[in-house]
């Protein structure tokens, strides 16, 4: 009876999750400990099903988004916290129990920043981008390996994947370059693997374009010069719920596109961009901004004029990052207000 009453009085639970072990630590409305247990996956599901709805905190780690949706289906309020925000609340040496207690403490802080739980669709898009990144990395590694092997035989192949596609068949056909028959067979196999990876990247690109063309928010974002199917879908997958950000600058800071501060004694000191957040997404935004900068000459719309003036005063790379920052702020305005981008005014309009 006492155990059941203690469970009914729980208002906040911190859970340290792993693949098959779950450490739980819960408190009542006065902060008194009421729960401290370890359970496996099946026991955890059974426990949650019989638990009165309460606030549950977890670190935003592997599996957290799945468990967030699962717990919400039972009426619980789930809050995900970035691991670096939990660490200051760990009182002693790191272990599962100390982590669960720290999560329980951190989730009750009124100024704590939380991570929005992703939907299944957003996780699908993010998985697609991760798969594509891995395939592209494998393709780059394969081309570099081919270039290194050929150099050992005295065959110098130029840099770049496009040149590799052209040069490798020519190397295979050249009978006077000194390659043995065995190595030619192996090189032909590597070239076939390169062709296969190219086909995989093309297929994944088609999937991304299909998703972008079917998502309303993605179509809004693609109306912004510098944001295409890749960047728009990656933004949608990474951001989650746009309402978690107060304004465009907060979103830009989350992506690491604002200056890093090192201020003290009332003397502000701004450094280069912080480079926090999603490296992959920031890379896409910078590449998109670079493509706009390369084509800005001769254009007369407000944003192009702003960019032209900026290029006169600052380094080209600084201007590219500044434009990437502006892309993020514009994207926030479109997503938060469900607005359309007006190219002539360079402002979002209804």
C-alpha angles and dihedrals in degrees: 000000000000091000092050091048091050091053091049091053094055114116103166130033129185116204126195103201131198135160097287108351126075124190113200128195120176137179136192127239091280093052096253114147111254103159134042116155146127123224139169126242098276093042090050093054091049091048093050092049091057097040123106111245111273142145114290125191127198137168115258095247138122111325094008095116092052092049091045091058091043094052093045089057087066093051099261123142106234124199122188118205128195109248093238089061092053097051097076089059095057104109101195141000115340116267136135095267094048090048093050091049091048091051090050090052095044095049090060095057110111093215096046118128116229135201117235115239114244124233121234089256092053091049089051091054092046091049090051091054092047091051092049092049090053093049091049090049091050090050092050091048090050093052091048090051091050091050091049094049093048091049089059087061093048095258112131113203119189122246122266138062094251092056090046091058089055100037102046095064089047090052091050091051095046106097094185102057094093098246117147121236092247093053090047089057091050091046090051089054091051090050090051088052089051091052090049092051090049089054091049092051090049091050092049090048089054090052091051092049091049092052092046092052092051099046116083094207091049091052090051091052094047089060087070111090107245097031118094136166094291096051096039095053092043090052093050092049095046101042098050105180110016090204089074088075120070096208145344094275091058089052090048091049090050088057093048097247098125128079119280113240128225101170130154139159092023092299111122117215120184122195133181122308114302095234090211125148129026109006093192094053093045089052091053091050093049092049090049091050090048091055090053093049091053091058101037098101115107096014120125106191116119097257093048091050090050090050093047091053091047092052089056091056105034142038116278094244091051089053091050093054091045089053091048087054090051091049090056093049091049090048090053091053092051095047097042096048100030089236135152126240117246110206097196094053094032085220132109112256133187 
